[in-house]
Amino acid sequence: MTLEEKLGQLVQRAGGRSKALNSRLDDAELERVRAGGVGSYLHVAGAEPLGRLQKVAVEESRLGIPLLFAMDVVHGYRTIFPVPLALASTWSPESEERASRIAAEEATAAGLHWTFAPMIDIARDPRWGRIVEGAGEDPYLGARMAVAQVNGYQGGNTPRPGSLMATAKHFGAYGAAIGGRDYNSADISERTLQEVYLPPFYAAARAGSGSFMVAFNDIAGVPTTANRELLRGTLRERWGWQGLMVSDWGAIGELINHGVAADRAAAASLALDASVDMDMVGGVFAEDLKAVISKDPARLRQLDEAVLRILRVKEQLGLFDKPMQYHDAEREARELLAPDHREAARVVARQSIVLLKNEGRLLPLDATKLRSIAVIGALATDGLSELGSWRAQGKAEDVVTVLKGITAAAPDLKITSAPGADPRNGDLTAIPAALKIARAADLTILMIGEDFDQSGESRSRSSLELPPSQMELARRVLALGKPVVVLLANGRPLAIQELAEQAPVIVETWMLGVEAGNAVADVLFGKYSPAGRLPAAFPRVTGATPFNYSANATGRPADPDLGKDTVRYHDLPITPLFAFGHGLSYGEFRYSDLAQSTQSVAPGERIDISITVENTGGATGDEVVQLYVRDPVASVARPVLELRGFKRIELGAGQRKRVTFSLTPEQLAFWSPRGQWLVEAGRIDFWVGASSADLRASGSFEISKTHMGTAPAAALPTRVIVSGN
Ligand code: BGC
């Protein structure tokens, strides 16, 4: 390979402008491909157009190296599933994997080899708009969902012929942006980095994610794109991961803005040295590495390594042997929006719904006792918003909106609707018309929140309150004093204290994808008992953020008594509005007979913790059984609670199941001040319950011997066995 051909492999170009896919693939672009100047395209799609482009690369360039086609297929390709924060609310890695698999089937049928997903950044500040793209605040839940997605996309633990290569992003602490302002610095301790932000990445690396994407931001002043220690040291050398590392959009050039590179050549040199292989869109590697290499031949070896890693994934994907296998237009037509994909989207969407509050058990609705329903809110007819901010090839017209879903589910009821107010603007003039139909109806379903463009990349907000028009609409509808069910649509936890005081029923629907309306109707009319759980807490007010259930123990633990000087705000209760893991059901579940297999566990051994869960309600429903732990005396302060196991189980009326969590001492390891995973001897307390704030049974055991841990503790999976009829 010539130097130019090597550099060409490092180049990823945008094949389309923003969401206008393929729009840049003109003759000049084909010439670049013929000359071997491109390794990959993003923002492209379509079996046929990409097949033509691939043919040029394979048949008309000197070396015939195939191109890699990439896109952000984040929660579906054409069949759009719930946004990732909603998928995480299922607490079902199986459902997450299924959604990713279907996305991969559609995307690969449409000519794509590579998705920039899963986004596995832990997010503890809901002001950060990108919290919607991940699995929320917890590293254990985040790690399980990361693995599920990698498996779903790739169909196994390496990219393989015909599969969609996954990207674990954005390595390593993008979600820790100070103040939740997107792209901002992360100024976190080494322990927080290792214990909170890195575990999902370790889990994704172990699951064989073919690529990683580097975060835009810096950690304690070291921009990640130039972070040799983290990228080369931790990820590649210590974790042994050898996949393709792609920069984020233009991020290599941004090293100049960060103030660690004087010019593009210096930026290119830093990124290559850190082991970034591919330059997304920036053109810095292509244009400026040559000069670097002529001055510093050591960089040539690093360039060769980068090229090799790119060629290796192309080989793993089968592109050298069968470059045209992703370009079957008939398969594409068959796969996109296939009926079984839609059906899966409905199943997963209803699993994502979280019942936050159900005072007086207003839900489920009994359609036989109602004559009319008013559906109020602009979001109830906003199909585009149900698709979220990453919608790949999703189309608004594919969406069953909430209004459509309710109308279809209740053909005998009179359904009226009015927008009332739009979350985007402060126009309140349509509210009176909405109140008029609410007055005339037996019940109002009020859908309020954020639209698709109020969360996502660069959509951080300083306020977590509902947009003012939405809260005003809610106040006035609730003031009518008639039965109201509030549906929330949003991409982040919101501070809805006032709403929660006034509204008897609140259902969190996030943004649920193409089957949103059917899923919501299934829950409202009791066809499905909701069982989603919050993957991130809802604060009472914006100023209570960041709040995390898993905070370290302090010298003055928060006490509800205001007279005491403890770690709390004087103007707020010490609890969040809705806790991590919270979610109600139409059923009732009783926890009993906690048992443990041993009192003391040694290195290499396991402890089994078992509990019986019984559905004492009258209908089938799911329960999410959660296991939390605490190390009460260690050489460093440990979190007051940490999730270390969970299982979503289905129980018929009166049915019981026994759930056994099997843990190893290494899952209690912490990052020691010496920079190692350490498991200390001593007592461990544990709780089993229905949320981080609803712990039903507890026990403790001893770890018999201090020893080294092997890996980020939260990344290690707890085995769960479910038995019973
Ligand atoms: C985002 C990435 C995304 C990339 C390509 C960037 O702005 O940060 O998450 O994969 O664009 O669309």
Residues whose N, C-alpha, C, O or C-beta is under 5 A from the ligand:
A	BS01	BGC	D72 F116 D248 W249
